Amino acid sequence: VRLLEAAPRAGGRVCTRPFASGLAEMGAHWIHGPSPGNPVFCLATRYGLLGPEAAREENQRAEAGGHPPLPSITYGSSGRTLSPQAVSEARDLFNTLLASARDFRSAEEPPAPSVGQYVRAEITRRVPALGGGKEEARRLQLAILATCLKLECCISGTHSMDLVALEPFGEYVSLPGLDCTFPGGYSSLPERMLSTLPEGTVLLNKAVRTIQWQGSFREEGDNARDFPVRVECEDGDTFLADHVIVTVPLGFLKERHQDFFQPPLPERKAEAIRRLGFGTNNKIFLEFEQPFWEPQQQLVEVVWEDESPLEKPSTDLEANWFKKLIGFVVLQPPEQHGHVLCGFIAGKESEYMETLSDAEVLSTMTHVLRTLTGNPLLPTPKSVLRSQWHSAPYTRGSYSYVAVGSSGDDIDILAQPLPEDPKDPRPLQLLFAGEATHRTFYSTTHGALLSGWREAERLNQL
């Protein structure tokens, strides 16, 4: 067994970096649904990598519907704190609409092609009743609903919910349990898994150029056996193999599959790669000398009060990219991390942010926070760190979603090993794993882990 890793570190989209006085998760952040049905949670527990909170029975049983609400404060762009009641009213409505969007699984004729169009149509129907019929309150409710849609873009890893297919939306499964983090960083999990492998199994900085399959390759000087697969690396090294498990992100496959596999993938698989969605969700970490938020606040939310989900968003990225930011999570506990906010931003705006310098991002974030808090003297953050998943050459985004025009069947087609002909004398040359190959847990680390186990088990069965 050989593991070829393109990057100088293992873990892929699990990536912990030191920041401020603690750690920053550049990629995977939480264990979503830490309960016995989650293999990441079970492994992390077995390795003793989680805090005592995560192990509590009631935390494992909690039905949080995917993302537990954190104690929050919501700032409006007019520089005031918004009424918690107005915020929770709009959020409850949005959550109700989103839950109903999951009910069209295998519907013959879903009411709209995308989640975004469905939710907007439902909001439009309710406009007269919003905010108790008062114009100003109604406008505020619409602005908060616009923020809810942006948050959902971050969760789904998409530019717009108009790109996310409605009919298969309910196939995604949320596990019970209150989301938890790794006190020693998410990377402590892959590091622990790698530590059990024999020396020399993992080769870092080994980017693969092409995978030649359905061939007949021999080691020099050994004519006794031939191999169906030859892996050629960017540095010229080659490896012969009976089987290759391909776990590169869907974003990389979208860009490179034509020249990455020789012969090219069957048309059916190439089509599935083309149809499935893969978007960007980035983080911006800001470190402060002193917090401007209260100790109990764990989420600082942002609402642009002139926005509405019923109006077309601006396409001027340069002028408005920061408006896609949904707010900031306060990293806990501050004793460990310092005073750090972690902002989330998805889509084209997020990709535009990657092209800016750290100084530009820092100055824009300072401006945004001063506007929101209504405090022109709010101190500049002392440091900034952000993820740049779209520009990462072997990732090209964050994670997958089921796009309009695709379905869960495409995920299954992507997961199907090659060659597909059962009569082929040498089956299973190319196997596929990774979050984008798990039909109900796509976009998650537990989906990625289960898909890897699935393919390992497939080889075990040979």
ABEGO torsion letter per residue (X at the ends): XBBBBABABBGEABBBBBBEABBBBABBABBBGBBAABAAAAAAAAAGABBAAAABAAAAABBAGGBBBBBBBBBBAAGBBBBAAAAAAAAAAAAAAAAAAAAABGBABBABABAAAAAAAAAAAAAAABGGGBAAAAAAAAAAAAAAAAAAAAAAGBABAAABBAAAAAABBBBBEBBBBBAAEAAAAAAAAAAABBBGABBBGBBBABBBBGBBBBBBGBAABBBABBBBBAAGBBBBBABBBBABBAAAAAAAAAAABOBBBBAAAAAAAAABBBBBBBBBBBBBABBABBAABABBBBBBAABBAABBBBABAAAAAAAABAEBBBBOBAAAAEBBBBBBBBEAAAAAAAABBAAAAAAAAAAAAAAAAGBAABBBBABBBBBBAAABAAAGEABBBBBBGBBAAAAAAAABBOBABAABABBGABBBBEAAABAAABGBAAAAAAAAAAAAAAAAAX
